[in-house]
């Protein structure tokens, strides 16, 4: 990965941390009998403000590497205008503790609440979540391509960087003030809370739709040799599994003709990229050993790939979930759930974008399931905002099996693919967590031949 991609990931992480700091806050207000801890909440507000400054520092660092300081200045000027919208809330929070102690009359309290509503309203429209495409930076390489859809010059594109934590910070200020000044705040301000919950839901669904799997190779790409054409442009040539030149197949490396593959430091990456920020989460598959020299007869490539594809899909989904959490979507999910609780609505429950379910694993191991996921990963790309639907945002809701399957069968298949010891007798319990941890490839594979 390049310095630029590292910078993009750092920006995404800091933005996600800004959201994380606010993730569980809305739920704190649901306990009407609880004491409003203004000191803690004001400190959290300051923490988010510091994290917003960190995002701008990382942006300047990334653009300086590109010698594009003017672009960085334009983006940061736009983000500073968001701070101006928040200044109304800042003025209220600055005196909140003293105002609560002074037991202000209703007119004075109402005036302070209205300032907080005005601050959120200045952030609560679609244009605040758009940025100029020409000013943005996206990681790209010859293998994956751009992490965004092609846009004409001057086009506006979606971004939740900086805007999302700033918006959540404004909603936090509003909740703090109405909770401090109005004991009947749920009844009096339900329409505002509903509007904010709806905005955050639309941002969640659009941003989550941008968490895309890196392309999953088909059987040809997974079992063929990359050649560099004497160090030139990489291209595919098919080498049978019993060819001496195949001791280690360098998937994504240009290998000068005549050089042994072991000289090439190459690997097969897998994982996910966030199209709207360039943040990524990836891992590496072990190199393909020369199975023809170690397995007799040499395995049929289609049979080899039948075991490889579900392993790729499961491991890639692990990175997809990690990235979803990294950019703050799981914490945004918690924040929205808190608002829904305040409104007396049922919550969304546990976040499938963050947590695994047996049903999801069963689908990814199913032949039709992992094939559908692999096919979708090849198109990748980033849908334009009008085309994004719930199916794009909450991918797990599409994972439906046609037939019944037992939990033991699912865990047994995962155990087999993860190369744990053979399935134990039925009287011995299988470990889903152990099999899943091994399947996600969070640690290097010590024996590539056994893994393949």
Secondary structure as UniProt FT lines:
FT   HELIX           3..20
FT   TURN            21..24
FT   HELIX           25..28
FT   TURN            29..30
FT   TURN            32..33
FT   HELIX           38..65
FT   TURN            66..67
FT   HELIX           69..93
FT   TURN            94..95
FT   HELIX           96..102
FT   HELIX           106..123
FT   HELIX           126..129
FT   STRAND          130..132
FT   HELIX           133..135
FT   TURN            142..144
FT   TURN            153..154
FT   STRAND          156..158
FT   TURN            161..162
FT   HELIX           163..181
FT   TURN            183..184
FT   HELIX           185..188
FT   HELIX           190..209
FT   STRAND          211..213
FT   HELIX           219..223
FT   STRAND          225..227
FT   TURN            229..231
FT   STRAND          235..237
FT   TURN            241..242
FT   HELIX           244..246
FT   STRAND          248..249
FT   TURN            251..252
FT   TURN            257..258
FT   HELIX           261..263
FT   STRAND          268..274
FT   TURN            275..277
FT   STRAND          280..285
FT   STRAND          288..289
FT   HELIX           291..294
FT   HELIX           301..326
FT   TURN            327..328
FT   HELIX           329..342
FT   TURN            343..344
FT   TURN            352..354
FT   HELIX           358..365
FT   HELIX           367..379
FT   HELIX           385..387
FT   HELIX           390..393
FT   HELIX           395..398
FT   HELIX           407..417
FT   TURN            418..419
FT   TURN            426..427
FT   HELIX           432..439
FT   TURN            440..441
FT   HELIX           448..451
//
